[in-house]
Structure formats: structure tokens, C-alpha cells
């Protein structure tokens, strides 16, 4: 279960990076915060995928996210 939690947190972090990157691009600024979020979220996702026995497939990701939300709700 902790690997699923880490993968879900990584998805949320990367999702938050997208509006930040678009905002920086529109304002002609350097996207420092979004780059940091992409690196942190991507690193966490890679770590969760590598350390979980068997890893993840793309078909499992939505179910993992829903399982974590249901577990902590």
C-alpha cells in the first residue's frame, strides 16, 4: 500500500506542475517551480515503480489512485 500512496502523491504533484508551467510560459517567466515539481513528482513515481515488486502498468494507475483515495477517505 505505501507504494500506491507514493504513486498517487507523484501523480498529484505532476498534475500541479502543469498549470504552473503554463502560467510561467504565458507570463514569459522561467518555470522554476514547475520544473521542481516535475522533478519531484517524476522521481517519486519512478521510485515507487522501481521498488514495488512487479512494478506498475498503465492500466493499473487509475485503480491505484482510486484505491488510495478510498482507503484514506
Steps between C-alpha positions, in 0.01 A plus 500: 500500500773759565617466139149579383493805725834621364381453143180693573694786660729507197200527266358791701837681506546465125140612445571815703810568293307528174303822581814649652695433182226646281477810718876556485501449124217752450669761722840447330660388825738216574292204627710426809220379726345282234839350414555419867155342521559295185831370634357422845186333366683313227766380740240382749310318225815328373600403852155355574499309172850359550460394863155339474534131426371451146481872432198675349333486162313790345172315548559476877563871563134619515408210728793575728396863526138409579608236752713751691222760501253238625738374766568843649150643450 
